[in-house]
Amino acid sequence: MTQTAPVGAVAPPTRQDASEAATSAFGLGFDSLLKIILTQLTYQDPLKPMDNFQFVSQLAQFSQIQQGQTTNDRLAALVSAQATGQATSLLGTRVDVPAGSAMLSGKVTAVTFDNGTPRVTIKTDDGQTISGLAISSISQVRQGE
């Protein structure tokens, strides 16, 4: 059973998202920007070398870009770990999941991960097993009933 995420649900960012953000902001990736600096140094006029202040300023900007990408990567890992913890804490609990105009109730029996996204399996009160439910589709969680 496939469920769509509710309005306002946000997918955790990925390393690719961070790289794309840096690329879209500057039009180039970090590696490309570093190659530009090295090319500038290689082909500069020896009689008119690059101003030291300019060079240091460019290096500082590249360092900030790299630190931003590293921060985004670590935040993505943190969000993923949080989602994993949230999903595994649902094991053994009773949940309600909207199914059209009806509401399915059941006990969470398993947690799986689809490309890092946690999905739960529930066993409904009438004995059906429903797999692959996104945790964002759960509308209510109850302990031990």
Steps between C-alpha positions, in 0.01 A plus 500: 500500500656829394426815695590854409669729747273756666516863397793667670706181535865562426738238368840495665769673296768294332864562408384544141258775616789681672721473192217616275434796730865606483505444125181699444625784721832535318439317175797274580583228750770533765751296296444720195551817704823363643623418148432860398724630779778259406468602135520867601819430692650294219438755225540827687740760363820466707554877469149568635421224750157463657445731795556305824184642655292384200654154510443455875145632462424244229647217708288607797186498285578150371564383853159635605333314212667176599406548868139567396491177299648306792242651736219405261632144479512469878152644539368252242658215699345635820154523342537145368601370843207682659256348249649155569456545874146627456407206278650234726326649803170414329567126520227331706278810515150528361454751221220643290552559129243675279389286205267712290191572710580216743763469770722192529619407849773252576819415679840589352682170447801603291702799380681497166709761325448590134797711385537628856130580538339304784186299420287299742304178474180473701276208582141624506232389743345277233834317441615679183866591467571831328862573409687805379305771680683829534514614861366836384171327408437398863234723655500365858729290720376320814690295760398146599135445428 
